[in-house]
Amino acid sequence: MAGFDYTLDFERIDFRAHPELYRIGRGEQGVLSVRPYKDEILPHWRFRTSELARSSAETIHALYRRYREENDFVGMDMARKFLQMGYTRARRYANHAGGRKYDDEGRELPRQPDEEKAESARIFGAAWKLVREDPQYRAMKRRHREMYEKK
């Protein structure tokens, strides 16, 4: 399978019109690049407090469901990436105040637990799990890879 292609002109490509150009990649690759989805989802992405995280995760999951109703796999996968990023970023801040994990020499800084950010991570993690375990998402992901990503 091909990895995420960072050489594409992300400012000009409309991936809704050209899903054949989209590569799933690993994890959150391309989450802040793929348009128009980035522009539709990013304004709703928040994790500073559990209240903001809950509203954010619910809104992004609603966008996911809309993309699913439209059989728009790229939109579905981008919503999944934003939910995953909500989880990973909130976990980072839950463990390290300011979000900085490593010092200048590459050593991990001491953990400073933040329960509010940990709750934000749990909220995003639950929504991310719903998406990645959705049978329709899994089937469409498999189909996308078969159609566009096999070499």
Residue pairs with C-beta under 8 A, 6 or more apart in sequence:
1 24
1 145
1 149
1 150
1 151
2 23
2 149
2 151
3 23
3 25
3 26
3 29
4 23
4 24
4 25
4 26
4 29
4 30
5 21
5 23
6 30
6 33
8 21
10 33
10 34
10 35
11 35
13 21
13 35
14 35
14 36
15 21
15 22
15 34
15 35
15 36
15 37
15 74
16 36
16 37
16 72
16 74
16 75
19 72
19 73
19 74
19 144
19 148
20 147
20 148
22 34
22 74
22 77
22 144
22 148
23 30
23 148
23 149
24 77
24 141
24 144
24 145
24 149
27 81
27 84
28 81
28 84
28 85
28 88
29 81
30 81
31 38
31 78
31 81
31 82
31 85
32 38
32 42
34 74
34 78
37 74
37 75
37 78
37 79
38 78
40 63
40 75
41 60
41 63
41 78
41 79
41 82
42 82
44 56
44 59
44 60
44 63
45 56
45 60
45 82
45 85
45 86
46 52
46 53
46 55
46 56
47 53
47 56
47 86
47 89
47 90
47 93
47 117
47 120
47 121
47 124
48 120
49 116
49 120
50 116
50 119
50 120
50 123
52 120
53 86
53 90
53 119
53 120
53 123
53 124
54 123
56 86
56 124
57 83
57 86
57 123
57 124
57 126
57 127
58 127
60 79
60 82
60 83
60 86
60 127
61 79
61 83
61 127
61 130
61 131
63 75
63 79
64 75
64 76
64 79
64 80
64 83
64 131
66 75
67 73
67 74
67 75
67 76
67 78
67 79
68 76
68 134
68 136
68 137
71 140
73 140
73 141
73 143
73 144
74 144
76 131
76 137
76 140
77 137
77 141
77 144
79 131
80 128
80 131
80 132
80 137
83 124
83 127
83 128
83 131
84 124
84 128
86 120
86 121
86 123
86 124
86 127
86 128
87 121
87 124
87 125
87 128
89 99
90 117
90 118
90 120
90 121
90 124
91 117
91 118
91 121
92 99
92 101
93 99
93 114
93 117
94 113
94 114
94 115
94 117
94 118
94 120
94 121
95 101
95 111
95 112
95 113
95 114
96 109
96 111
96 112
97 112
97 114
100 109
101 108
101 109
102 108
102 109
103 109
131 137
132 138
